[in-house]
Amino acid sequence: MSQVPSDGAAGPMSTFMPMNIDAHPLEFTGSGGEYFRVWIVNVLLSIVTLGIYTPWARRRTAQYFYSHTLVAGSPLEFTAQQRKMVMGFVLLMLLTIAYNLAANTGQDTAVGLFLLGGALLAPFIWGSAMRFRLGATRWRGLRLQFTASWKEVYVASWPVFALALVWFGVFFGMQMLSPELADALQAAEDEVRKPSMPSFTPAMGGLLLLGLVLSVLCFIRLEYNYKSLLVLKAQVGAERGRWKPVYMDFVKVWLATVAVFILCVVGIAVLIGVLAGSSIALVASQSNRLGLWMFVVIIVSIVAGIFLLILASAPARAYREARMFQLLWSNIGVSHVARFKCQLKSGRYVGLRIKNMLLTLLTLGLYRPFARVSEYRMKLESVTLHVKGGVNQVAGAMARQQQGGLGDALADAAGLDLIG
C-alpha cells in the first residue's frame, strides 16, 4: 500500500514571498430566485427531450454557481467545452443501454464482462472526471490542473480491489462453514430440485458482520485516498496543494455520523410509539366506530413510520457532509502561498438541511433550487482564504508559472463529475 505524503512540496514562490498575510472570506452572490429560473428551464427541457438536454443543463448549472462564487473578490469561471460534455453523456448512455440489453436478454457472460470492466475502469473514470473538473476551472485567468499519473490513481484505488477480495473471502468462507449452502447453490444451478433454505449459524453471521465492517473501512479509505490525491495533485501555475488530514480523521467523522443516525432512529421510534399510543387511546374512546378508526390508524401509522424512518438518515447525512467539509477546508492549502480556514457549524447546517427538506416536500419539489442555493451559500461563506503576500502578487506570479494544458480529449470526455 502506498502512503500519500502528508504535505505538498513548496513551490518556487515560497522562497521570496513576504510575510504579510491577507484574509479573504469567500462569497456567493447568487440567489434562490435567480437559480430557480435556471433550474426550471433545465427541468422542463430535460423532460421534453427525454433527458437528452442533460449535458446542457449541467453546463448551465455549473456556469451559474461558478460565476457567482467569488474567491478574493474574483469569480470562478467554468470553461468546459459543450462538445466534450455531450460526448461523455452519449458514451455513458450507450454503455448503460448495452448493459441493460445484456441483462434483460440473459447474456450472463456479457453482464459479467460489463461488471468486471466497470470495476477495472472505475479509477480511470474518477481520474478523468477530476481532470475535467479542474481543467475546466479558471480563476483570474489561471487554470487549475490535476497532475496525478494513472499509476498514482490506480494505486490510490486499492480499496476498490480490496473490497472485491473481502466479499470473495466472505462468500468462500460461508461455503466452507455451511456445506448445505454449497449443495443448495449447486442444485439451483442445475435446476435438479428446489433448493432448501440453508441453516444460518452464528459463525456465518459473524463472518457476514466482519465483511460489512471491512467494507465500510474500505469505503472510508477510498474516500481518504481520493480526496488527498486530488488536493496534493491539484496545481495552479507551479504551486501544488497542501494536505494535512490523516485517515483516522475520516474514521472519526464516520463514527460520529453513525452515532447521530442511531440517535435519530431511536428518537423517531420513541415519537412513533407515543403517537401510536395516543391514537390507540383515542380510538378506544370511540367504541361505536372502533373498527373503522382502528383500520385508519393502522394504515396511517405504517405509512408515517416508513416515511419517518427514511427521513431519519437525513440529519446524519447532513452532519457527515458538514463535518467532512469543515475537516477538509480547515486543513488544505496551496503550497506555502495560501491556506483555507472553515468555520461551518454542523448543528446549523443540519438544521438548514431539515428545514429545506420539509419545505421541498411541502412544495412538491419546487423549493429545491432555493434549498440548494442556501446550503451552498452556508458552506462557501464559512470558508476564508489566507494569502501570503497579497492576492495580486500571488496571482501574477502564478500566471507567469502557468503551464500548458495536460488533459486529453478522451479524459475530458469521460469527466462527468460536475455540479448539477
C-alpha positions in Angstrom: 0.0 0.0 0.0 1.4 3.3 -0.9 1.3 6.2 1.5 0.2 9.6 0.3 2.6 12.2 1.6 1.2 14.4 4.4 2.2 17.7 2.9 2.8 19.1 -0.6 6.1 20.3 -1.8 6.7 24.0 -1.5 6.6 25.9 -4.8 9.3 28.3 -6.0 7.3 31.3 -4.8 7.7 30.3 -1.1 11.3 31.4 -1.1 10.6 35.0 -1.8 7.1 35.8 -0.7 6.8 38.5 2.0 5.3 37.5 5.4 2.1 39.7 5.4 -1.0 37.5 5.2 -4.3 38.8 3.9 -7.7 37.2 4.8 -10.4 36.9 2.1 -13.7 35.4 3.0 -15.3 33.5 0.1 -18.6 35.0 -1.1 -21.6 33.8 -3.1 -23.6 36.5 -4.9 -26.4 34.4 -6.4 -29.9 34.0 -5.1 -32.6 31.3 -5.0 -34.8 33.3 -7.3 -32.2 33.6 -10.0 -31.2 29.9 -9.8 -34.9 28.9 -9.9 -35.1 30.3 -13.4 -32.1 28.3 -14.5 -33.3 25.2 -12.7 -36.9 25.2 -14.1 -35.7 25.7 -17.7 -33.3 22.8 -17.2 -36.0 20.5 -15.7 -38.6 21.3 -18.4 -36.2 20.9 -21.3 -34.8 17.6 -19.9 -38.4 16.3 -19.6 -39.3 17.4 -23.2 -36.1 15.9 -24.7 -36.4 12.7 -22.6 -33.1 13.5 -20.8 -31.1 14.4 -23.9 -30.7 18.0 -22.6 -28.9 16.8 -19.5 -25.3 17.8 -20.6 -26.5 21.3 -21.5 -28.4 21.6 -18.2 -25.2 20.5 -16.2 -23.2 23.1 -18.0 -25.7 25.9 -17.3 -25.8 24.9 -13.7 -22.0 24.8 -13.3 -21.7 28.2 -15.0 -24.2 29.8 -12.7 -22.6 28.6 -9.5 -19.0 29.2 -10.7 -19.8 32.8 -11.9 -21.4 33.7 -8.6 -18.6 32.3 -6.4 -16.1 35.0 -5.5 -12.6 34.0 -4.4 -10.7 37.0 -3.1 -13.1 39.2 -5.0 -12.8 37.5 -8.4 -15.4 35.0 -9.7 -14.6 31.5 -10.8 -15.1 30.5 -14.5 -16.4 27.3 -15.9 -14.8 26.9 -19.4 -15.7 23.3 -20.3 -16.5 22.7 -24.0 -20.1 21.7 -24.6 -19.0 19.2 -27.2 -16.9 17.2 -24.7 -19.7 17.1 -22.2 -22.1 15.8 -24.8 -19.5 13.1 -25.8 -19.2 12.0 -22.2 -23.0 11.9 -21.8 -23.5 9.9 -25.0 -20.8 7.4 -24.1 -22.4 6.8 -20.7 -25.8 6.4 -22.2 -24.6 3.9 -24.8 -22.8 1.8 -22.1 -25.9 1.9 -19.9 -28.2 0.7 -22.8 -25.7 -2.0 -23.7 -25.6 -3.3 -20.1 -29.4 -3.3 -19.8 -29.8 -5.2 -23.0 -27.4 -7.8 -21.9 -29.0 -8.1 -18.5 -32.6 -8.3 -19.9 -31.7 -10.9 -22.6 -30.0 -13.2 -20.1 -26.5 -12.8 -21.5 -24.7 -13.6 -18.3 -21.2 -13.7 -19.8 -21.7 -10.2 -21.2 -23.1 -8.9 -17.9 -20.1 -10.3 -16.1 -17.7 -8.7 -18.5 -19.5 -5.3 -18.1 -19.2 -5.6 -14.3 -15.6 -6.6 -14.4 -14.8 -3.8 -16.9 -16.6 -1.3 -14.8 -14.6 -2.3 -11.7 -11.3 -2.0 -13.7 -12.2 1.3 -15.3 -13.7 2.9 -12.1 -10.3 4.5 -11.1 -9.8 5.7 -14.8 -13.3 7.3 -14.8 -12.6 9.1 -11.5 -9.3 10.4 -12.6 -10.7 11.6 -15.9 -13.6 13.3 -14.0 -11.1 15.2 -11.8 -9.0 16.2 -14.8 -12.2 17.5 -16.4 -13.4 19.4 -13.3 -10.1 21.1 -12.5 -9.2 21.7 -16.2 -12.5 23.5 -16.8 -12.0 25.8 -13.8 -10.4 29.2 -14.1 -9.7 31.9 -11.5 -8.2 35.3 -12.6 -7.2 33.6 -15.9 -5.3 30.8 -14.1 -6.3 27.2 -15.0 -6.4 24.5 -12.4 -4.8 21.2 -13.3 -5.0 17.6 -11.9 -1.5 16.2 -12.5 -1.7 12.7 -11.0 -0.4 9.9 -13.2 -2.6 6.9 -14.0 -0.3 4.8 -11.8 -0.9 7.1 -8.9 -4.7 7.0 -9.5 -4.8 3.2 -9.6 -2.5 2.9 -6.5 -4.9 5.2 -4.6 -7.8 3.0 -5.7 -6.5 -0.2 -3.9 -9.6 -0.2 -1.6 -11.8 -1.0 -4.6 -9.9 -4.2 -5.2 -9.6 -4.9 -1.5 -13.4 -4.7 -1.3 -13.8 -7.3 -4.0 -11.3 -9.6 -2.2 -13.3 -9.1 1.1 -16.5 -10.3 -0.4 -14.8 -13.1 -2.3 -13.5 -14.3 1.1 -16.9 -13.9 2.8 -18.6 -15.9 0.1 -15.9 -18.6 0.2 -15.9 -18.7 4.0 -19.7 -19.1 4.1 -19.5 -22.0 1.7 -16.9 -23.6 4.0 -19.0 -23.0 7.1 -22.2 -24.3 5.5 -21.9 -27.3 3.2 -25.7 -27.2 2.8 -25.3 -23.8 1.2 -23.0 -25.1 -1.5 -25.3 -28.0 -2.2 -28.3 -25.6 -2.4 -26.5 -23.3 -4.8 -25.4 -26.3 -7.0 -29.0 -27.6 -7.0 -30.3 -24.2 -8.1 -27.8 -24.0 -10.9 -28.6 -27.5 -12.2 -32.3 -27.0 -11.6 -32.5 -30.6 -10.3 -34.6 -29.7 -7.3 -35.9 -26.7 -5.4 -33.1 -25.5 -3.1 -33.8 -25.7 0.6 -33.0 -22.9 2.9 -29.5 -23.5 4.3 -29.0 -23.2 8.0 -27.5 -19.9 9.2 -25.0 -20.4 12.0 -23.6 -17.8 14.4 -20.2 -18.2 12.7 -21.7 -17.3 9.4 -23.4 -14.3 11.0 -20.0 -13.2 12.4 -18.3 -13.6 9.1 -21.0 -11.5 7.4 -20.7 -8.8 10.0 -16.9 -8.8 9.5 -17.4 -8.4 5.8 -19.7 -5.4 6.4 -17.2 -3.7 8.8 -14.3 -4.2 6.4 -16.4 -2.9 3.5 -17.1 0.3 5.4 -13.4 0.7 6.3 -12.6 0.2 2.6 -15.1 2.9 1.6 -13.6 5.3 4.1 -10.1 4.6 3.0 -11.1 5.1 -0.7 -12.6 8.4 0.1 -9.5 9.5 2.0 -7.1 8.3 -0.7 -9.1 10.1 -3.5 -9.5 13.4 -1.6 -5.9 13.5 -0.6 -4.7 12.7 -4.1 -7.0 15.3 -5.5 -5.6 18.0 -3.3 -2.0 17.0 -3.5 -2.0 16.7 -7.2 -4.1 19.8 -7.9 -1.9 22.5 -9.4 -2.2 26.3 -10.0 0.8 27.5 -12.0 3.7 25.6 -10.4 2.1 25.6 -7.0 0.5 22.3 -5.7 -2.0 21.6 -3.0 -1.1 21.0 0.7 -2.9 18.3 2.7 -2.9 17.7 6.5 -5.8 15.3 7.4 -5.0 11.7 8.3 -7.1 8.5 7.8 -8.3 8.4 11.4 -9.8 11.9 11.0 -12.1 10.4 8.4 -12.9 7.4 10.6 -13.9 9.7 13.5 -16.3 11.6 11.2 -17.9 8.3 10.1 -18.2 7.0 13.7 -19.8 10.3 14.8 -22.2 10.0 11.8 -23.3 6.5 12.9 -23.9 7.8 16.4 -26.1 10.6 15.1 -28.0 8.2 12.9 -28.7 5.9 15.8 -29.9 8.8 18.0 -32.2 9.9 15.1 -33.7 6.4 14.7 -34.2 6.0 18.5 -35.8 9.4 18.7 -38.2 8.8 15.8 -39.0 5.3 17.2 -40.0 6.9 20.5 -42.1 9.5 18.7 -43.9 6.9 16.7 -44.6 4.9 19.9 -46.0 8.0 21.6 -48.2 8.9 18.6 -49.4 5.3 18.2 -50.2 5.0 21.9 -52.2 8.3 21.8 -54.0 7.2 18.7 -55.0 3.9 20.2 -56.3 5.6 23.3 -58.3 8.0 21.1 -59.7 5.0 19.2 -60.6 3.2 22.4 -62.7 6.1 23.5 -64.7 5.9 20.2 -66.1 2.4 20.8 -69.0 2.8 18.5 -66.7 3.3 15.5 -63.8 1.2 16.7 -63.3 -0.9 13.6 -63.1 1.9 11.1 -60.9 4.1 13.2 -58.6 1.2 14.0 -58.1 0.5 10.3 -57.3 4.1 9.6 -54.9 4.4 12.5 -53.0 1.2 11.4 -52.7 2.4 7.8 -51.6 5.9 8.8 -49.1 4.6 11.4 -47.5 2.2 8.9 -47.1 4.9 6.2 -45.9 7.5 8.7 -43.5 5.1 10.3 -41.9 4.1 7.0 -41.7 7.8 5.9 -40.1 8.9 9.2 -37.6 6.1 9.2 -36.5 7.1 5.7 -36.1 10.7 6.9 -34.1 9.5 9.9 -30.9 9.3 7.7 -31.2 12.9 6.5 -29.8 14.6 9.7 -26.9 12.1 9.8 -26.1 12.6 6.1 -26.1 16.4 6.6 -24.0 16.1 9.7 -21.4 14.0 7.9 -21.4 16.4 5.0 -20.8 19.4 7.3 -18.1 17.7 9.4 -16.2 16.5 6.3 -16.4 19.9 4.7 -15.0 21.5 7.8 -12.3 18.9 8.1 -11.1 19.4 4.5 -11.3 23.2 4.2 -9.6 23.8 7.5 -6.6 21.6 6.6 -5.7 22.3 2.9 -3.9 25.0 1.1 -1.8 25.9 -1.9 1.9 25.1 -1.3 3.1 27.7 1.3 1.4 30.5 -0.5 -2.2 30.2 0.7 -4.4 28.2 3.2 -8.1 27.9 4.0 -10.0 28.0 7.2 -13.5 26.9 7.7 -16.0 27.9 10.4 -19.0 25.9 9.3 -21.2 24.8 12.3 -22.5 21.3 12.0 -25.7 22.0 14.0 -26.7 25.0 11.9 -26.1 23.1 8.7 -28.2 20.1 9.9 -31.0 22.5 10.9 -30.9 24.1 7.5 -31.0 20.8 5.7 -34.0 19.7 7.7 -35.8 23.0 7.0 -35.0 22.7 3.3 -36.2 19.1 3.2 -39.5 19.9 4.8 -40.1 22.9 2.5 -39.2 20.9 -0.6 -41.7 18.2 0.4 -44.4 20.8 1.1 -43.9 22.5 -2.3 -43.6 19.2 -4.2 -40.0 19.9 -5.1 -40.3 23.5 -6.2 -38.3 24.7 -3.3 -35.3 22.6 -4.3 -33.3 25.4 -6.1 -33.8 27.7 -3.1 -32.6 24.9 -0.8 -29.6 24.2 -2.9 -28.5 27.8 -3.0 -28.9 28.3 0.8 -26.8 25.2 1.5 -24.2 26.1 -1.0 -24.0 29.7 0.4 -23.7 28.5 4.1 -20.8 26.2 3.2 -19.0 28.6 0.9 -19.2 31.6 3.1 -17.9 29.7 6.1 -14.5 29.5 4.3 -11.8 32.1 4.4 -8.8 32.2 2.2 -5.5 33.4 3.8 -2.9 34.5 1.2 0.7 35.3 1.9 2.0 38.3 0.1 -1.3 39.7 -1.3 -3.6 38.3 -4.0 -2.3 40.4 -6.9 1.3 39.5 -6.3 0.5 35.8 -5.9 -1.8 35.6 -8.9 0.7 37.4 -11.1 3.5 35.0 -10.1 1.3 32.0 -10.7 0.3 33.4 -14.2 4.0 33.5 -15.1 4.4 29.9 -14.0 1.2 28.7 -15.7 2.0 25.6 -17.7 0.3 24.2 -20.8 -2.8 22.0 -20.7 -2.2 18.4 -19.6 -5.7 16.9 -20.3 -6.5 15.0 -23.4 -9.8 14.8 -25.2 -10.6 11.3 -24.1 -10.1 12.0 -20.4 -12.1 15.2 -20.6 -14.9 13.5 -22.4 -15.3 10.9 -19.6 -15.3 13.6 -16.9 -18.9 13.7 -15.8 -18.5 14.8 -12.2 -19.9 18.3 -12.3 -22.1 20.4 -10.2 -25.8 19.6 -11.0 
